[in-house]
């Protein structure tokens, strides 16, 4: 039910650089106007939840058609707390900041060890508390957002989650999450993909022009794609975004736009026609190892 292209709250929160309140509001309003109906945020994303709450208040409340998710376990005040009590505290804090009575999804966010994952999934942990909140109508679905694939597999096989959020590992540069996406789909678990642009590496501008991007581990592979796309007169953002969504087992892609213009550019990338012969070339490059980065 969510839009294929959805809005990640990381950009409007200021995690990718300072963003004004005005820009944040314009980003959300433009996203809604162009048909995006799902926003994901997190207590980790600095001002994101509070800003969304103020934006919704100015609109007279969160729009009824908008799906909203946040996360637990990464609030700066209680980072790594996946207990039932910590989860209840985090969700209640998010509800207050967002100005809503219920959430469409809460994702257990970035456990950094087996012990943290075990706490989240085990007795007295985050899942148990989220199940109680679901019974109370406060949380609709339960998910896990983390990079480690074996954590996702454990959660999927537990039968306790409804959705996973996987990031950075199903892109033009790396497709190591492909089998994970298949396993989730076959188990009836929804799939959210994030970082299709690899935090800017595949967003369009030459990554060689940005010192921050040059320092990224995937820089060489991403620039190979940038050069290939430029030589053929192709839009790299369109390729990067549409590549992920060509997998019918991916439910949606989150992109953390932080301005209304970025929202418009992302929508344009999604709608840019790409001929079948280009996709054949893309698949051939991937199969040959061109533009590919090793698993992290």
C-alpha angles and dihedrals in degrees: 000000000000124000115265089236110048135176122256113207096218095093098049089047092062099245090127093048135307116317125187124235088242093054091047092052092046091051094054094043093049092047091053092045091053095051104266106144104175130069124182123196141162140204085243093065096082109230096003101107095041092047092049089051092053092045091051091047091053088051092052093257138328109313111257094232094053120103114212132192135176136174143243133211099045105072104135090233093053106021112173095015106136096160122123091249093048091048093051090049092049095047093047090050091050092049090052094049094044092045094228135123097217142018129222091217140002116199123204098233130222107323103196100204143028088253092057092047090049091052091050095050099034136078113304091015141120097280092051091052093045089052088055090049089050090054088052092052093245096111123035103189137011125222147166125232114189138120100233108095096203089058089054091048092052091050093047092049091049088067089222103109135068102198143016130210112209122182142192094001102084104056140106087275099048135011101181090127093062095099091043090054089050092051092049092049093049090051092051092250118141121237127221115185123202138183096037084156092045092236092305103325092107098028095106113265118098104274088212088071093063120070091202092055093045088061094055118108092233094049098108094050092045093050090050088059091045091054093045092050093047092051090055097040092244130147108247094200090053091050093046096048098040093045090065094045093049085077102085090204092067109090098197145338121235117214119184100221114177101190136043088243091057089052090053091048091051092050089049090050090051091052099043109118113240116188120234091243090062091054089050088055091047092052091047091052091050092048090051092050095247113150091006126137125202122255111277 
